[in-house]
Amino acid sequence: MWDGEYAVGLQHLKSYEYLPVECEQMQLISDRISRVYSDSLEETVKSLLQSLGKVNRPYLTAVEEKLLSVVELEYGNEITQIY
């Protein structure tokens, strides 16, 4: 079960034969997920973010991108209020 935030260095991603640009894309996706993830989120939203974090490719599909964007829009105000 995914219950926290994990940082993965780019050097570890390279062991999976990802190109440097793909590693950067994966890092951007990870950063976006980390910015909105919180223990106070609804269980469904947490599950969605956890699933997106487990995607084993350097991009999101159109539907995955839309879902993440909706979560970012919905919880974006909460993020800026915390900081």
C-alpha positions as CSV (number, residue, x, y, z in Angstrom):
1,M,0.0,0.0,0.0
2,W,1.2,3.5,-0.9
3,D,1.1,5.6,2.2
4,G,3.6,8.3,1.8
5,E,5.9,10.3,-0.4
6,Y,8.9,8.8,-2.0
7,A,11.6,10.5,-4.0
8,V,13.2,8.5,-6.8
9,G,16.5,9.8,-8.2
10,L,16.8,10.0,-11.9
11,Q,19.7,7.6,-11.8
12,H,17.3,4.9,-10.6
13,L,14.9,5.5,-13.4
14,K,17.7,5.1,-15.9
15,S,18.1,1.5,-14.8
16,Y,14.8,0.9,-16.6
17,E,16.2,2.0,-19.9
18,Y,14.4,5.3,-19.9
19,L,15.8,8.1,-22.0
20,P,16.9,11.3,-20.1
21,V,13.9,13.2,-21.5
22,E,11.6,10.4,-20.4
23,C,13.1,10.5,-16.9
24,E,12.4,14.3,-16.7
25,Q,8.8,13.7,-17.9
26,M,8.3,11.1,-15.2
27,Q,9.7,13.5,-12.6
28,L,7.3,16.2,-13.7
29,I,4.3,13.8,-13.3
30,S,5.6,12.8,-9.9
31,D,6.0,16.4,-8.8
32,R,2.4,17.2,-9.9
33,I,1.0,14.3,-8.0
34,S,3.1,15.1,-4.9
35,R,1.9,18.7,-4.9
36,V,-1.8,17.7,-4.6
37,Y,-1.5,14.5,-2.5
38,S,-2.5,14.9,1.1
39,D,-3.8,12.6,3.8
40,S,-6.9,14.8,4.0
41,L,-8.0,14.0,0.5
42,E,-11.0,11.8,-0.2
43,E,-10.2,8.1,-0.4
44,T,-11.2,8.0,-4.1
45,V,-8.9,10.9,-5.0
46,K,-6.0,9.3,-3.0
47,S,-6.6,6.1,-4.9
48,L,-6.5,7.9,-8.2
49,L,-3.3,9.7,-7.4
50,Q,-1.7,6.5,-6.1
51,S,-2.7,4.7,-9.4
52,L,-1.3,7.5,-11.5
53,G,1.9,7.4,-9.4
54,K,2.3,3.7,-10.3
55,V,2.1,4.3,-14.1
56,N,5.1,2.7,-15.6
57,R,5.6,5.0,-18.6
58,P,6.9,8.5,-19.0
59,Y,3.5,10.0,-20.0
60,L,-0.1,10.1,-19.0
61,T,-2.9,9.2,-21.4
62,A,-5.3,11.9,-22.4
63,V,-7.8,10.6,-19.8
64,E,-5.2,10.3,-17.1
65,E,-4.0,13.8,-17.9
66,K,-7.6,15.1,-17.6
67,L,-8.2,13.4,-14.3
68,L,-5.0,14.8,-12.8
69,S,-5.8,18.2,-14.1
70,V,-9.3,18.1,-12.5
71,V,-7.7,17.1,-9.2
72,E,-5.2,19.9,-9.5
73,L,-8.0,22.4,-10.2
74,E,-10.2,21.1,-7.5
75,Y,-7.5,21.1,-4.8
76,G,-5.3,23.9,-6.1
77,N,-6.7,26.5,-3.8
78,E,-6.1,24.3,-0.8
79,I,-2.5,23.9,-1.8
80,T,-1.8,27.6,-2.1
81,Q,-3.6,28.2,1.2
82,I,-1.3,25.8,3.0
83,Y,1.9,27.6,1.9
